[in-house]
Amino acid sequence: MTRIIAGAARGARLEVPGVGTRPTSDRVRESLFGALEALSAIDGARVLDLYAGSGALGLEALSRGAASADLVERGRQAAAIVRRNAAVVAKAAGRSAGRVHEGAVHTYLQRAAGPFDLVFTDPPYDLDDAAMTADLVALAPLLSPDAVVVVERARRATPPDFGAAGLELFREKSYGDTTLWWAEPAADEGSSADDQPETESQSR
């Protein structure tokens, strides 16, 4: 079990699929959402949670004031758990639940409407680099101009190819064996070429 950390559904307990998913730890979620709130990236945001697992990321965003959340999970058992978790959060927060889409992420991205303001993608560690890049390329047209995309992968993994999707890395942070990469739609020509992504490392 895990829990919603803050917001209208604070303390709501969420089920976690037994196999086939890798839930983001409470510690990483707390740091992630603190940084997102500092950017004013949550309140009123249209959220997309890819490879949702338990749905904890998208549902945490809903609890903290996101306008909507679409949660995509291919595994049948995991998708059923996401639906139950969404109902728990909806009841605790007194608002409508996130929309759960059972199916492959890339297939969903090819038919989704968007736009989305905040995207979480936490793919399986065995997803290869080409598939990760294909996801980002399919995602790019669905983003709002000020969107934030957060990718969670193993620290040892190759960094996502954001450039192939017209995105720019602006922050990177590691927590033990996990790294979060933050990206946004590429700046217009004329932006400062000296801007560099923020890189942080935090060990357990």
CORGIGI-V866697 format. One record per residue. N is the residue number from 0. RES is the residue in three letters. NEAR is the number of other ideal C-beta (glycine too) atoms within 10 Angstrom. Layout:
n->[N & N]
res->[RES & RES]
near->[NEAR & NEAR]
This chain:
n->[0 & 1 & 2 & 3 & 4 & 5 & 6 & 7 & 8 & 9 & 10 & 11 & 12 & 13 & 14 & 15 & 16 & 17 & 18 & 19 & 20 & 21 & 22 & 23 & 24 & 25 & 26 & 27 & 28 & 29 & 30 & 31 & 32 & 33 & 34 & 35 & 36 & 37 & 38 & 39 & 40 & 41 & 42 & 43 & 44 & 45 & 46 & 47 & 48 & 49 & 50 & 51 & 52 & 53 & 54 & 55 & 56 & 57 & 58 & 59 & 60 & 61 & 62 & 63 & 64 & 65 & 66 & 67 & 68 & 69 & 70 & 71 & 72 & 73 & 74 & 75 & 76 & 77 & 78 & 79 & 80 & 81 & 82 & 83 & 84 & 85 & 86 & 87 & 88 & 89 & 90 & 91 & 92 & 93 & 94 & 95 & 96 & 97 & 98 & 99 & 100 & 101 & 102 & 103 & 104 & 105 & 106 & 107 & 108 & 109 & 110 & 111 & 112 & 113 & 114 & 115 & 116 & 117 & 118 & 119 & 120 & 121 & 122 & 123 & 124 & 125 & 126 & 127 & 128 & 129 & 130 & 131 & 132 & 133 & 134 & 135 & 136 & 137 & 138 & 139 & 140 & 141 & 142 & 143 & 144 & 145 & 146 & 147 & 148 & 149 & 150 & 151 & 152 & 153 & 154 & 155 & 156 & 157 & 158 & 159 & 160 & 161 & 162 & 163 & 164 & 165 & 166 & 167 & 168 & 169 & 170 & 171 & 172 & 173 & 174 & 175 & 176 & 177 & 178 & 179 & 180 & 181 & 182 & 183 & 184 & 185 & 186 & 187 & 188 & 189 & 190 & 191 & 192 & 193 & 194 & 195 & 196 & 197 & 198 & 199 & 200 & 201 & 202 & 203]
res->[MET & THR & ARG & ILE & ILE & ALA & GLY & ALA & ALA & ARG & GLY & ALA & ARG & LEU & GLU & VAL & PRO & GLY & VAL & GLY & THR & ARG & PRO & THR & SER & ASP & ARG & VAL & ARG & GLU & SER & LEU & PHE & GLY & ALA & LEU & GLU & ALA & LEU & SER & ALA & ILE & ASP & GLY & ALA & ARG & VAL & LEU & ASP & LEU & TYR & ALA & GLY & SER & GLY & ALA & LEU & GLY & LEU & GLU & ALA & LEU & SER & ARG & GLY & ALA & ALA & SER & ALA & ASP & LEU & VAL & GLU & ARG & GLY & ARG & GLN & ALA & ALA & ALA & ILE & VAL & ARG & ARG & ASN & ALA & ALA & VAL & VAL & ALA & LYS & ALA & ALA & GLY & ARG & SER & ALA & GLY & ARG & VAL & HIS & GLU & GLY & ALA & VAL & HIS & THR & TYR & LEU & GLN & ARG & ALA & ALA & GLY & PRO & PHE & ASP & LEU & VAL & PHE & THR & ASP & PRO & PRO & TYR & ASP & LEU & ASP & ASP & ALA & ALA & MET & THR & ALA & ASP & LEU & VAL & ALA & LEU & ALA & PRO & LEU & LEU & SER & PRO & ASP & ALA & VAL & VAL & VAL & VAL & GLU & ARG & ALA & ARG & ARG & ALA & THR & PRO & PRO & ASP & PHE & GLY & ALA & ALA & GLY & LEU & GLU & LEU & PHE & ARG & GLU & LYS & SER & TYR & GLY & ASP & THR & THR & LEU & TRP & TRP & ALA & GLU & PRO & ALA & ALA & ASP & GLU & GLY & SER & SER & ALA & ASP & ASP & GLN & PRO & GLU & THR & GLU & SER & GLN & SER & ARG]
near->[8 & 18 & 14 & 25 & 20 & 15 & 22 & 15 & 23 & 14 & 11 & 21 & 11 & 22 & 17 & 16 & 20 & 9 & 7 & 12 & 19 & 16 & 18 & 20 & 15 & 14 & 14 & 18 & 19 & 13 & 16 & 21 & 20 & 11 & 18 & 22 & 15 & 8 & 13 & 10 & 22 & 22 & 12 & 11 & 25 & 19 & 25 & 31 & 30 & 24 & 22 & 34 & 25 & 24 & 32 & 28 & 28 & 31 & 31 & 33 & 28 & 29 & 24 & 22 & 15 & 23 & 13 & 17 & 29 & 21 & 30 & 26 & 29 & 18 & 17 & 9 & 13 & 23 & 20 & 15 & 23 & 31 & 18 & 14 & 28 & 23 & 13 & 19 & 26 & 17 & 12 & 18 & 20 & 8 & 13 & 11 & 20 & 25 & 13 & 23 & 22 & 17 & 12 & 12 & 23 & 16 & 13 & 19 & 21 & 9 & 8 & 17 & 7 & 17 & 13 & 22 & 22 & 25 & 25 & 26 & 24 & 22 & 19 & 13 & 11 & 6 & 16 & 10 & 12 & 9 & 14 & 20 & 17 & 18 & 22 & 23 & 16 & 17 & 23 & 20 & 12 & 16 & 23 & 14 & 9 & 13 & 23 & 23 & 25 & 19 & 25 & 20 & 20 & 11 & 12 & 8 & 17 & 11 & 13 & 22 & 15 & 23 & 13 & 13 & 22 & 14 & 24 & 16 & 19 & 16 & 17 & 17 & 18 & 15 & 20 & 12 & 11 & 20 & 18 & 22 & 22 & 23 & 26 & 19 & 18 & 14 & 12 & 7 & 5 & 6 & 10 & 7 & 7 & 5 & 9 & 9 & 13 & 11 & 10 & 12 & 10 & 12 & 7 & 8]
